[in-house]
């Protein structure tokens, strides 16, 4: 199977690259369903979910707001407490 960079590589999606035969596309698309089932089973076994709930989105926005406030405080501190010697010598 000659597929340049895998089945989903590049601008052309599944058909981009040299040597991609129709049989390769069929094998790849048939295997995608199995891969999805395997991923779901591993997530269930590990008690991990990649779903994004409204709560997570809200928490993400709260974290972004908090990080922006922290960055502002840090910038203010460095403005008041310049960490480098002032002068023209290196």
Rosetta blueprint (number, residue, H / E / L):
1 X L
2 X L
3 X L
4 X L
5 X L
6 X L
7 X L
8 X L
9 X L
10 X L
11 X L
12 X L
13 X H
14 X H
15 X H
16 X L
17 X L
18 X L
19 X L
20 X L
21 X L
22 X H
23 X H
24 X H
25 X H
26 X H
27 X H
28 X H
29 X H
30 X H
31 X H
32 X H
33 X H
34 X H
35 X H
36 X H
37 X H
38 X H
39 X H
40 X H
41 X H
42 X H
43 X H
44 X H
45 X H
46 X L
47 X L
48 X L
49 X L
50 X L
51 X L
52 X L
53 X L
54 X H
55 X H
56 X H
57 X H
58 X H
59 X H
60 X H
61 X H
62 X H
63 X H
64 X H
65 X H
66 X H
67 X H
68 X H
69 X H
70 X H
71 X H
72 X H
73 X H
74 X H
75 X H
76 X H
77 X H
78 X H
79 X H
80 X H
81 X L
82 X L
83 X L
84 X L
85 X L
86 X L
87 X L
88 X L
89 X L
90 X L
